[in-house]
Amino acid sequence: MNSVVAADYSIPANGDVTEVAPGVLWLRMPLPFDLDHMNLYLLDDIDGWVVVDCGLGNTDSQDVWERVATEFLNGKPIKKVIVTHAHIDHIGAAGWLCRRWNVPLWITAGELQTGQEYFHASEDSVAQLRAEKSRFLHRMGMSSEQSAGVVDLSSSIATLVQPLPVDQYEIQDGMKLEIGNRQWRVIVSEGHSVAHASLYCEALGVLISGDQVLPRISSNVSVRVDNPEGNPLLSWLHSLERMKELPEQTLVLPAHEYPFHGLRQRLSELDLEHRDMLTRIEQACTEPQTVMQLVAVIYRRKLSLFDQLLAGGECLAHLHYLLAEQRIRREEGSDGCLRFTR
Ligand SMILES: [Zn+2]
């Protein structure tokens, strides 16, 4: 079931811009992935623009930004760059944008730490991180071939992030940012990433939701290698609940797909989807299963290497939630793999 109502705007062509609320521009940025686009937003701040999310750190994004600056920004400069979170499509071009317009980056402390992890000072730290990731993936039941592929893939993905700027300002939950004579409140959520920032403007009735709420697809919620015992699904479900405080008529501007109405309904659907997956995973644990064995049962289709990583991380997040609720047990086999049983 999907009950959101797409807002009445046609989707801009790749690299084009549409105004979706007074002083709020929607920029459609192409991505070279299965999910082939993202939505970025530009907020009119009187004598300049505030950018929310940036695209990948590649020349394609830079070309789009240069064209947008020439054609859509009325000759006004970019004054501030905000990123909702440190995933590559959101933060990739941030360093380049900040240097190009000589402006600071605004980001939560948790996301800044994640963003800095794309850059490793020494070869030793790279080798150590690769070893940690391989061990993490092995415990999930990935073959050494699969895990080597995944580790290589994450290293190559990290090259799509430009070095971060020196000037960084922290945004925090509840903070109000004054942009174009309007206040935008920062709402920090945990689960999809460490400290994801959404921006809500009461005067406009607009929520820039980043990856926190998408109209049709569900954001990935994964256990991360830097927090291998974490319970991100618990945080995620709490954060969905918290967002229900926002008015139902809010116009939601998400980072993927399309702007929509029907926020509370969508939050309830996302909650239900995860609870349904918890039940399915619990039921599949009739005998000891590794994470990747459960992925095969739950997803029932051939997954690309990248999707295996997302699916494995997400399955593990659900398993950790079930473990915390004592609905399943976990044991470590002599092969070093974790197995889960009802
Ligand atoms: Zn994301």
Boltz pocket constraint, residues with backbone or C-beta under 6 A from the ligand:
constraints:
  - pocket:
      binder: B
      contacts: [[A, 85], [A, 87], [A, 192], [A, 193], [A, 211]]
      max_distance: 6.0
